[in-house]
Amino acid sequence: MTKTAAGLQTGMAGALVMLSWLCLATMLTQHSVWWLPNLMATSFWGDPALRNGFGKYSTAGLALYLLQYTALGVLFAWVVPKGTPYARRLLFGVVLSLGYYYFMYGYVWRRLDPLIPLYSADRAVLVAHVFFGMMLALLPRYAMLERTD
């Protein structure tokens, strides 16, 4: 399997774990599970996307999450050398993910869409990025998968 395909799978798995955590965290704070995907959708539609329920805004927000983090998984797959020990992959994955969090929420989103850093649950999103970084360390499991056709 190519590095790109393994990175796509790793990033997608990490993004799904991340989104699962964010759904749980928003439920624990008495918000809708669709709050953060809808918040991410404000990048496309602005204020009308800030809704509690599921709708066209939710799918756009989910797509933006999945696009960002699968791309980050591909970057990780290309940067980390083959045969890197698990502990080093884990450390690099968490550092890369947290660096991405601070870059996006501290710089990019503040300029492109200030609603995202303003209304996102900072701690929950930070923890979600740690989970995503931990999932990146599983890259070799996806790289070893091969078709048996």
Backbone as a chain_set.jsonl record, in Angstrom:
{"seq": "MTKTAAGLQTGMAGALVMLSWLCLATMLTQHSVWWLPNLMATSFWGDPALRNGFGKYSTAGLALYLLQYTALGVLFAWVVPKGTPYARRLLFGVVLSLGYYYFMYGYVWRRLDPLIPLYSADRAVLVAHVFFGMMLALLPRYAMLERTD", "coords": {"N": [[0.844, -1.169, 0.0], [0.491, 2.233, -0.719], [2.193, 5.142, 0.631], [0.568, 7.371, 0.63], [-2.085, 6.334, 0.528], [-2.127, 4.888, 2.928], [-1.746, 6.997, 4.691], [-4.096, 8.445, 4.198], [-6.022, 6.66, 5.186], [-5.206, 6.464, 7.87], [-5.429, 9.146, 8.7], [-8.189, 9.522, 8.3], [-9.275, 7.654, 10.11], [-8.284, 8.738, 12.485], [-9.563, 11.242, 12.387], [-12.23, 10.454, 12.647], [-12.219, 9.367, 15.234], [-11.574, 11.666, 16.599], [-13.811, 13.312, 15.989], [-15.774, 11.772, 17.21], [-15.083, 12.018, 19.913], [-15.474, 14.79, 20.153], [-18.236, 14.953, 19.738], [-19.172, 13.57, 21.995], [-18.125, 15.233, 24.007], [-19.512, 17.636, 23.523], [-22.11, 16.8, 24.037], [-21.914, 16.288, 26.762], [-21.735, 18.839, 27.726], [-24.249, 19.801, 27.417], [-24.916, 20.607, 24.828], [-25.816, 20.419, 21.337], [-24.853, 17.583, 19.345], [-24.189, 18.367, 16.876], [-23.168, 20.872, 16.96], [-20.365, 21.649, 16.75], [-19.606, 20.68, 14.097], [-21.426, 22.308, 12.643], [-20.484, 24.783, 13.407], [-17.974, 24.743, 12.171], [-18.876, 24.853, 9.599], [-19.501, 27.484, 9.28], [-17.494, 28.642, 7.928], [-18.139, 28.49, 5.276], [-20.844, 29.404, 5.029], [-21.27, 31.371, 6.911], [-22.924, 33.141, 9.608], [-25.614, 31.943, 9.428], [-25.161, 29.192, 9.577], [-24.864, 28.504, 12.2], [-26.459, 26.534, 14.006], [-28.34, 24.261, 16.048], [-29.277, 21.804, 15.181], [-29.135, 18.998, 12.819], [-28.242, 19.381, 9.397], [-27.876, 20.796, 6.074], [-25.716, 22.38, 6.591], [-24.323, 20.997, 8.516], [-23.286, 18.743, 7.166], [-21.462, 19.962, 5.457], [-19.669, 21.046, 7.321], [-18.724, 18.703, 8.561], [-17.48, 17.546, 6.341], [-15.42, 19.383, 5.931], [-13.914, 19.052, 8.288], [-13.116, 16.324, 7.93], [-11.651, 16.5, 5.54], [-9.499, 18.213, 6.231], [-8.161, 16.71, 8.232], [-7.642, 14.203, 7.134], [-5.881, 14.995, 5.175], [-3.82, 15.893, 6.82], [-3.089, 13.45, 7.89], [-1.997, 12.23, 5.601], [0.206, 13.907, 5.184], [1.639, 13.293, 7.513], [2.216, 10.593, 6.989], [4.004, 10.834, 4.866], [6.087, 12.245, 6.001], [7.088, 10.873, 8.246], [9.608, 8.53, 8.673], [9.871, 5.164, 7.382], [9.775, 2.427, 9.603], [10.093, 3.783, 11.978], [10.182, 3.862, 15.496], [7.403, 3.033, 17.689], [6.964, 4.748, 19.962], [8.27, 7.095, 19.205], [6.808, 7.759, 16.896], [4.345, 8.202, 18.105], [4.903, 10.417, 19.77], [5.677, 12.299, 17.8], [3.32, 12.398, 16.288], [1.44, 13.462, 18.127], [2.664, 15.919, 18.7], [2.682, 17.079, 16.117], [-0.08, 17.214, 15.639], [-0.981, 18.87, 17.753], [0.499, 21.143, 17.142], [-0.71, 21.787, 14.719], [-3.259, 22.351, 15.66], [-2.78, 24.687, 17.278], [-1.795, 26.395, 15.298], [-3.958, 26.558, 13.445], [-6.228, 27.325, 15.068], [-5.201, 29.446, 16.492], [-4.172, 31.207, 14.639], [-4.956, 30.945, 11.754], [-7.851, 30.461, 11.7], [-8.677, 32.628, 13.222], [-8.312, 34.723, 11.5], [-9.601, 33.993, 9.087], [-12.165, 32.947, 9.761], [-13.51, 34.108, 12.365], [-15.491, 33.17, 14.083], [-15.128, 30.481, 14.623], [-12.815, 30.011, 16.448], [-13.911, 31.531, 18.495], [-16.366, 30.377, 19.359], [-15.835, 27.663, 19.739], [-15.286, 24.806, 21.822], [-12.639, 25.088, 23.643], [-10.945, 23.398, 25.317], [-11.986, 20.823, 24.849], [-11.575, 20.581, 22.098], [-8.805, 20.748, 22.017], [-8.086, 18.386, 23.435], [-9.201, 16.58, 21.641], [-7.447, 16.878, 19.501], [-5.155, 15.775, 20.617], [-5.979, 13.109, 20.813], [-6.264, 12.618, 18.064], [-3.584, 12.87, 17.232], [-2.512, 10.684, 18.587], [-3.74, 8.623, 17.232], [-2.473, 8.847, 14.783], [-0.079, 7.585, 15.2], [-0.57, 4.959, 14.649], [-0.038, 4.407, 12.051], [1.664, 2.405, 10.647], [0.072, 0.089, 10.824], [-1.966, 0.524, 9.012], [-0.479, 0.817, 6.716], [0.48, -1.691, 6.242], [-1.634, -3.146, 5.32], [-2.823, -4.962, 2.634], [-4.179, -5.66, -0.558], [-5.784, -8.713, -1.233], [-6.694, -9.776, -3.539]], "CA": [[0.0, 0.0, 0.0], [1.303, 3.44, -0.811], [2.184, 6.03, 1.787], [-0.593, 8.258, 0.543], [-3.281, 5.582, 0.914], [-2.04, 4.609, 4.366], [-1.973, 8.274, 5.367], [-5.523, 8.754, 4.097], [-6.748, 5.797, 6.122], [-4.846, 6.845, 9.233], [-6.045, 10.44, 8.964], [-9.641, 9.353, 8.4], [-9.551, 6.994, 11.386], [-8.035, 9.74, 13.526], [-10.619, 12.261, 12.321], [-13.453, 9.871, 13.189], [-12.048, 9.313, 16.69], [-11.633, 13.056, 17.035], [-15.206, 13.753, 15.921], [-16.524, 11.03, 18.234], [-14.797, 12.685, 21.177], [-16.117, 16.106, 20.154], [-19.676, 14.726, 19.933], [-19.354, 13.231, 23.408], [-17.844, 16.424, 24.814], [-20.603, 18.611, 23.394], [-23.278, 16.251, 24.742], [-21.693, 16.454, 28.201], [-21.936, 20.25, 28.06], [-25.641, 20.111, 27.107], [-25.053, 21.163, 23.484], [-26.107, 19.449, 20.285], [-23.665, 16.949, 18.77], [-23.926, 19.01, 15.585], [-22.705, 22.237, 17.167], [-19.031, 21.898, 16.194], [-19.639, 20.644, 12.624], [-22.104, 23.507, 12.148], [-19.553, 25.891, 13.617], [-16.978, 24.668, 11.106], [-19.553, 25.223, 8.356], [-19.577, 28.942, 9.139], [-16.469, 29.024, 6.953], [-18.784, 28.586, 3.973], [-22.12, 30.098, 5.033], [-21.358, 32.419, 7.921], [-23.813, 33.011, 10.772], [-26.767, 31.033, 9.331], [-24.786, 27.807, 9.866], [-24.864, 28.273, 13.649], [-27.713, 25.903, 14.417], [-28.133, 23.093, 16.897], [-29.696, 20.574, 14.535], [-28.438, 18.484, 11.646], [-28.746, 19.905, 8.138], [-26.873, 20.947, 5.02], [-24.521, 22.981, 7.17], [-23.605, 19.944, 9.25], [-22.52, 17.912, 6.238], [-20.324, 20.758, 4.986], [-18.719, 21.12, 8.421], [-18.098, 17.384, 8.68], [-16.582, 17.379, 5.202], [-14.225, 20.202, 6.16], [-13.123, 18.33, 9.297], [-12.511, 15.121, 7.344], [-10.66, 16.922, 4.557], [-8.312, 18.717, 6.921], [-7.426, 15.735, 9.025], [-7.085, 13.167, 6.257], [-4.691, 15.612, 4.576], [-2.773, 15.868, 7.848], [-2.643, 12.056, 7.948], [-1.113, 12.007, 4.443], [1.46, 14.608, 5.494], [2.329, 12.48, 8.515], [2.723, 9.381, 6.337], [5.142, 11.188, 4.021], [7.178, 12.82, 6.788], [7.648, 9.891, 9.19], [10.309, 7.458, 7.96], [9.461, 3.789, 7.622], [10.535, 1.778, 10.662], [10.199, 4.63, 13.164], [9.577, 3.191, 16.652], [6.065, 3.501, 18.071], [7.022, 5.884, 20.889], [8.656, 8.286, 18.434], [5.649, 8.107, 16.065], [3.331, 8.746, 19.001], [5.331, 11.76, 20.145], [5.615, 13.164, 16.628], [1.917, 12.566, 15.925], [0.8, 14.382, 19.066], [3.258, 17.244, 18.493], [2.171, 17.581, 14.844], [-1.497, 17.522, 15.802], [-1.109, 20.056, 18.607], [1.005, 22.27, 16.354], [-1.767, 22.117, 13.768], [-4.324, 22.995, 16.443], [-2.397, 26.05, 17.632], [-1.687, 27.181, 14.065], [-5.281, 26.803, 12.875], [-7.124, 28.054, 15.968], [-4.56, 30.66, 16.967], [-3.8, 32.116, 13.564], [-5.744, 30.861, 10.527], [-9.287, 30.677, 11.908], [-8.899, 33.978, 13.746], [-8.334, 35.644, 10.375], [-10.557, 33.585, 8.062], [-13.505, 32.779, 10.32], [-13.347, 34.308, 13.812], [-16.512, 32.474, 14.87], [-14.66, 29.151, 15.021], [-12.131, 30.027, 17.754], [-14.732, 32.192, 19.499], [-17.44, 29.521, 19.868], [-15.462, 26.258, 19.929], [-14.922, 24.416, 23.188], [-11.182, 25.011, 23.522], [-10.355, 22.212, 25.958], [-12.442, 19.615, 24.153], [-10.906, 20.543, 20.801], [-7.399, 20.442, 22.298], [-8.025, 16.953, 23.744], [-9.481, 15.873, 20.388], [-6.22, 16.878, 18.716], [-4.263, 14.785, 21.23], [-6.46, 11.804, 20.342], [-5.918, 12.501, 16.65], [-2.143, 12.608, 17.17], [-2.281, 9.312, 19.031], [-4.171, 7.739, 16.14], [-1.476, 8.899, 13.715], [0.993, 6.634, 15.511], [-0.961, 3.637, 14.156], [0.19, 4.409, 10.607], [2.141, 1.14, 10.06], [-1.014, -0.9, 10.725], [-2.669, 0.782, 7.761], [0.478, 0.655, 5.622], [0.698, -3.121, 5.988], [-2.811, -3.733, 4.699], [-2.687, -5.14, 1.205], [-5.287, -6.381, -1.203], [-5.499, -10.133, -1.469], [-7.466, -10.206, -4.727]], "C": [[0.896, 1.24, 0.0], [1.224, 4.258, 0.467], [0.942, 6.908, 1.796], [-1.866, 7.544, 0.997], [-3.279, 5.272, 2.411], [-2.276, 5.881, 5.169], [-3.429, 8.697, 5.33], [-6.329, 7.94, 5.101], [-6.461, 6.185, 7.569], [-5.495, 8.165, 9.604], [-7.548, 10.344, 9.13], [-10.011, 8.689, 9.722], [-9.353, 7.972, 12.545], [-9.114, 10.803, 13.563], [-11.924, 11.723, 12.897], [-13.388, 9.735, 14.712], [-12.181, 10.719, 17.271], [-13.075, 13.571, 17.058], [-16.075, 13.033, 16.951], [-16.329, 11.68, 19.604], [-15.515, 14.034, 21.249], [-17.632, 15.985, 20.33], [-19.974, 14.419, 21.398], [-19.16, 14.46, 24.288], [-18.959, 17.455, 24.707], [-21.882, 18.107, 24.061], [-23.135, 16.445, 26.249], [-21.889, 17.895, 28.649], [-23.319, 20.742, 27.656], [-25.823, 20.835, 25.774], [-25.414, 20.041, 22.51], [-24.806, 18.849, 19.757], [-23.278, 17.61, 17.449], [-23.375, 20.421, 15.734], [-21.345, 22.487, 16.502], [-18.967, 21.703, 14.679], [-20.339, 21.861, 12.022], [-21.225, 24.744, 12.316], [-18.486, 25.912, 12.532], [-17.59, 25.092, 9.769], [-19.713, 26.73, 8.209], [-18.489, 29.464, 8.21], [-17.068, 29.234, 5.575], [-19.988, 29.521, 3.985], [-22.246, 31.199, 6.069], [-22.34, 32.092, 9.035], [-24.99, 32.054, 10.607], [-26.429, 29.573, 9.643], [-24.812, 27.487, 11.352], [-26.243, 27.822, 14.105], [-27.382, 24.708, 15.304], [-28.422, 21.779, 16.183], [-28.841, 20.193, 13.339], [-29.075, 19.073, 10.39], [-27.636, 20.023, 7.118], [-25.597, 21.573, 5.557], [-23.667, 21.931, 7.878], [-22.747, 19.105, 8.317], [-21.308, 18.665, 5.703], [-19.252, 20.865, 6.07], [-17.989, 19.805, 8.638], [-17.1, 17.151, 7.549], [-15.302, 18.182, 5.391], [-13.325, 19.575, 7.217], [-12.387, 17.15, 8.655], [-11.432, 15.471, 6.323], [-9.374, 17.378, 5.221], [-7.482, 17.598, 7.534], [-6.976, 14.522, 8.216], [-5.853, 13.719, 5.542], [-3.528, 15.639, 5.563], [-2.23, 14.45, 8.026], [-1.702, 11.724, 6.795], [0.235, 12.69, 4.673], [2.286, 13.804, 6.493], [2.96, 11.245, 7.874], [3.957, 9.686, 5.499], [6.338, 11.689, 4.824], [7.863, 11.788, 7.682], [8.324, 8.762, 8.408], [9.787, 6.068, 8.332], [10.36, 3.182, 8.701], [10.732, 2.627, 11.905], [9.517, 3.925, 14.336], [8.25, 3.847, 17.07], [6.125, 4.745, 18.959], [7.376, 7.176, 20.152], [7.511, 8.728, 17.516], [4.555, 8.751, 16.904], [3.673, 10.182, 19.381], [5.208, 12.721, 18.965], [4.164, 13.416, 16.206], [1.212, 13.56, 16.826], [1.355, 15.793, 18.884], [2.749, 17.869, 17.192], [0.711, 18.016, 14.984], [-1.707, 18.768, 16.665], [-0.578, 21.305, 17.906], [-0.031, 22.739, 15.349], [-2.909, 22.834, 14.479], [-3.97, 24.454, 16.738], [-2.265, 26.948, 16.402], [-3.068, 27.544, 13.531], [-6.148, 27.677, 13.787], [-6.508, 29.355, 16.475], [-4.254, 31.667, 15.883], [-4.794, 32.086, 12.402], [-7.215, 31.176, 10.764], [-9.577, 32.057, 12.455], [-8.989, 35.004, 12.61], [-9.402, 35.292, 9.334], [-11.998, 33.515, 8.571], [-13.431, 32.889, 11.841], [-14.393, 33.608, 14.674], [-16.0, 31.131, 15.386], [-13.869, 29.195, 16.325], [-12.97, 30.659, 18.869], [-15.722, 31.234, 20.157], [-17.051, 28.052, 20.057], [-15.082, 26.015, 21.389], [-13.422, 24.122, 23.197], [-10.579, 23.738, 24.1], [-10.734, 20.931, 25.232], [-11.748, 19.478, 22.804], [-9.423, 20.227, 20.976], [-7.224, 18.95, 22.594], [-8.281, 16.127, 22.486], [-8.234, 15.823, 19.509], [-5.176, 15.921, 19.306], [-4.681, 13.387, 20.792], [-6.104, 11.582, 18.874], [-4.428, 12.184, 16.495], [-1.796, 11.196, 17.601], [-2.676, 8.32, 17.939], [-3.161, 7.734, 14.993], [-0.352, 7.894, 13.944], [0.677, 5.228, 15.013], [-0.731, 3.482, 12.656], [0.678, 3.072, 10.054], [1.065, 0.061, 9.954], [-1.781, -0.718, 9.429], [-1.751, 0.563, 6.563], [0.671, -0.797, 5.283], [-0.506, -3.803, 5.339], [-2.605, -3.803, 3.196], [-3.892, -5.887, 0.673], [-4.874, -7.817, -1.462], [-6.27, -10.658, -2.656], [-6.597, -10.979, -5.684]], "O": [[1.937, 1.265, 0.656], [0.312, 4.091, 1.276], [0.346, 7.153, 2.844], [-2.642, 8.102, 1.773], [-4.309, 5.382, 3.076], [-2.932, 5.848, 6.21], [-3.947, 9.242, 6.304], [-7.208, 8.469, 5.782], [-7.371, 6.229, 8.396], [-6.051, 8.301, 10.694], [-8.125, 11.002, 9.995], [-10.958, 9.114, 10.385], [-10.161, 8.02, 13.472], [-9.539, 11.224, 14.639], [-12.652, 12.458, 13.566], [-14.384, 9.96, 15.4], [-12.821, 10.923, 18.303], [-13.504, 14.19, 18.032], [-17.007, 13.621, 17.499], [-17.285, 11.867, 20.356], [-16.093, 14.381, 22.278], [-18.246, 16.819, 20.995], [-20.924, 14.955, 21.968], [-19.941, 14.699, 25.209], [-19.314, 18.084, 25.704], [-22.656, 18.903, 24.593], [-24.115, 16.733, 26.936], [-22.177, 18.149, 29.819], [-23.549, 21.947, 27.558], [-26.777, 21.594, 25.607], [-25.321, 18.859, 22.843], [-23.776, 19.523, 19.725], [-22.162, 17.427, 16.963], [-23.14, 21.099, 14.734], [-21.201, 23.458, 15.759], [-18.317, 22.507, 14.011], [-19.895, 22.389, 11.003], [-21.225, 25.638, 11.469], [-18.131, 26.978, 12.029], [-16.894, 25.63, 8.908], [-20.029, 27.209, 7.12], [-18.556, 30.606, 7.755], [-16.577, 30.049, 4.795], [-20.153, 30.336, 3.078], [-23.257, 31.901, 6.09], [-22.563, 30.927, 9.367], [-25.348, 31.39, 11.58], [-27.33, 28.791, 9.945], [-24.784, 26.316, 11.729], [-27.075, 28.623, 14.531], [-26.255, 24.212, 15.293], [-27.864, 20.745, 16.548], [-27.961, 20.937, 12.905], [-30.292, 19.244, 10.323], [-26.574, 19.421, 7.274], [-24.512, 21.322, 5.032], [-22.437, 21.982, 7.836], [-21.603, 18.789, 8.643], [-20.244, 18.075, 5.514], [-18.06, 20.785, 5.772], [-16.78, 19.789, 8.87], [-16.01, 16.623, 7.77], [-14.218, 17.712, 5.048], [-12.104, 19.566, 7.062], [-11.176, 17.002, 8.824], [-10.404, 14.797, 6.256], [-8.283, 16.973, 4.818], [-6.263, 17.547, 7.373], [-6.002, 13.871, 8.595], [-4.885, 12.989, 5.327], [-2.378, 15.429, 5.176], [-1.04, 14.27, 8.285], [-0.714, 11.014, 6.987], [1.283, 12.111, 4.388], [3.497, 13.657, 6.328], [4.1, 10.893, 8.18], [4.87, 8.863, 5.432], [7.479, 11.57, 4.377], [9.081, 11.827, 7.855], [7.688, 8.114, 7.577], [9.326, 5.837, 9.45], [11.571, 3.405, 8.702], [11.47, 2.228, 12.806], [8.395, 3.441, 14.194], [8.015, 5.033, 16.838], [5.392, 5.704, 18.715], [6.827, 8.234, 20.457], [7.264, 9.924, 17.366], [3.916, 9.714, 16.48], [2.816, 11.063, 19.317], [4.693, 13.829, 19.114], [3.821, 14.53, 15.809], [0.464, 14.411, 16.344], [0.596, 16.762, 18.911], [2.419, 19.054, 17.164], [0.327, 19.077, 14.493], [-2.526, 19.624, 16.331], [-1.135, 22.392, 18.055], [-0.212, 23.939, 15.146], [-3.459, 23.806, 13.962], [-4.77, 25.353, 16.477], [-2.591, 28.134, 16.463], [-3.324, 28.702, 13.201], [-6.736, 28.657, 13.331], [-7.237, 30.274, 16.851], [-4.092, 32.854, 16.165], [-5.412, 33.106, 12.098], [-7.772, 32.058, 10.111], [-10.639, 32.612, 12.172], [-9.66, 36.027, 12.743], [-10.033, 36.182, 8.765], [-12.928, 33.965, 7.901], [-13.304, 31.877, 12.53], [-14.196, 33.467, 15.881], [-16.393, 30.691, 16.466], [-14.222, 28.467, 17.253], [-12.767, 30.362, 20.046], [-15.903, 31.27, 21.374], [-17.885, 27.263, 20.502], [-14.616, 26.916, 22.086], [-12.992, 23.037, 22.806], [-9.784, 23.072, 23.436], [-9.893, 20.056, 25.025], [-11.373, 18.374, 22.41], [-8.847, 19.508, 20.159], [-6.313, 18.318, 22.06], [-7.65, 15.089, 22.287], [-7.995, 14.818, 18.84], [-4.398, 15.323, 18.563], [-3.833, 12.569, 20.438], [-5.693, 10.488, 18.488], [-4.06, 11.315, 15.703], [-0.889, 10.579, 17.044], [-2.016, 7.298, 17.751], [-3.01, 6.723, 14.307], [0.256, 7.41, 12.989], [1.572, 4.384, 14.961], [-1.194, 2.51, 12.059], [0.135, 2.628, 9.043], [1.144, -0.797, 9.075], [-2.203, -1.696, 8.813], [-2.218, 0.16, 5.498], [0.997, -1.12, 4.14], [-0.391, -4.93, 4.859], [-2.251, -2.808, 2.564], [-4.534, -6.654, 1.39], [-3.742, -8.089, -1.863], [-6.483, -11.865, -2.771], [-7.071, -11.418, -6.732]]}, "num_chains": 1, "name": "protein.A"}
